Amino acid sequence: MTMYKNLGSSDRLIRFVLMDFLLGFSLSGIDLYPWLANTCFMLFMLSMYLLLTMLAAYSPLYYLFGWDSKSAESVTPSAPSPQ
């Protein structure tokens, strides 16, 4: 099985912004709310998943559901032919 890239650039940008927010909240949330340590750990793990899928441009969940945001970006509308 070969792993082909199934994340487009806009999807990777959204993952970066979401990962940055989750990582910041998870790391600062441990100091602010020690009773939320388990939740902060789960947010940290989710942000690491987003980071790895963003860097690899491959999402196993997209493969599982059959989604592909990279090929959707490469489709360009054809220009009308001059007459």
C-alpha positions as CSV (number, residue, x, y, z in Angstrom):
1,M,0.0,0.0,0.0
2,T,1.4,3.3,-1.0
3,M,0.6,6.5,1.0
4,Y,-0.4,9.3,-1.3
5,K,-1.0,12.8,-0.2
6,N,-4.7,13.5,0.4
7,L,-4.6,16.9,2.1
8,G,-4.7,20.1,0.1
9,S,-2.9,23.3,1.1
10,S,-6.0,25.0,2.5
11,D,-6.8,21.9,4.6
12,R,-3.2,22.0,5.9
13,L,-3.5,25.6,6.8
14,I,-6.7,25.0,8.7
15,R,-5.0,22.1,10.5
16,F,-2.0,24.4,11.4
17,V,-4.3,27.1,12.9
18,L,-6.3,24.6,14.8
19,M,-3.2,22.8,16.0
20,D,-1.7,26.0,17.2
21,F,-4.8,26.9,19.2
22,L,-5.1,23.5,20.8
23,L,-1.4,23.3,21.6
24,G,-1.5,26.7,23.2
25,F,-4.6,25.9,25.3
26,S,-3.4,22.5,26.3
27,L,0.0,23.8,27.5
28,S,-1.3,26.8,29.3
29,G,-4.4,25.0,30.6
30,I,-2.3,22.7,32.8
31,D,-1.0,25.7,34.8
32,L,-4.3,27.5,35.0
33,Y,-6.6,24.6,35.7
34,P,-4.7,21.6,37.2
35,W,-7.9,19.6,37.6
36,L,-8.2,19.6,33.8
37,A,-4.9,17.8,33.3
38,N,-6.5,14.8,31.5
39,T,-8.4,17.1,29.1
40,C,-5.2,19.1,28.5
41,F,-3.4,15.9,27.7
42,M,-6.0,14.8,25.2
43,L,-5.9,18.2,23.5
44,F,-2.1,17.9,23.3
45,M,-2.4,14.5,21.7
46,L,-5.0,15.8,19.2
47,S,-2.7,18.7,18.3
48,M,0.2,16.3,17.7
49,Y,-2.1,14.3,15.4
50,L,-2.9,17.4,13.5
51,L,0.8,18.4,13.3
52,L,1.8,15.0,11.9
53,T,-1.0,14.8,9.4
54,M,-0.2,18.4,8.3
55,L,3.5,17.7,7.8
56,A,2.9,14.4,6.0
57,A,-0.1,15.8,4.0
58,Y,-1.8,12.5,4.6
59,S,-4.8,11.8,6.9
60,P,-5.7,8.2,7.7
61,L,-9.2,9.4,8.5
62,Y,-9.6,10.9,5.1
63,Y,-8.4,7.6,3.6
64,L,-10.9,5.7,5.7
65,F,-13.8,7.8,4.6
66,G,-12.6,8.2,1.0
67,W,-12.1,11.9,1.2
68,D,-9.5,13.8,-0.8
69,S,-9.0,17.5,-0.5
70,K,-5.8,17.6,-2.6
71,S,-7.5,16.5,-5.8
72,A,-10.4,18.9,-5.2
73,E,-7.9,21.8,-5.4
74,S,-6.2,20.6,-8.5
75,V,-9.4,20.7,-10.6
76,T,-9.3,23.8,-12.7
77,P,-12.3,25.0,-14.7
78,S,-11.6,24.8,-18.4
79,A,-11.6,28.1,-20.4
80,P,-14.1,28.4,-23.2
81,S,-12.6,27.9,-26.6
82,P,-12.5,30.9,-28.8
83,Q,-14.7,30.7,-31.9
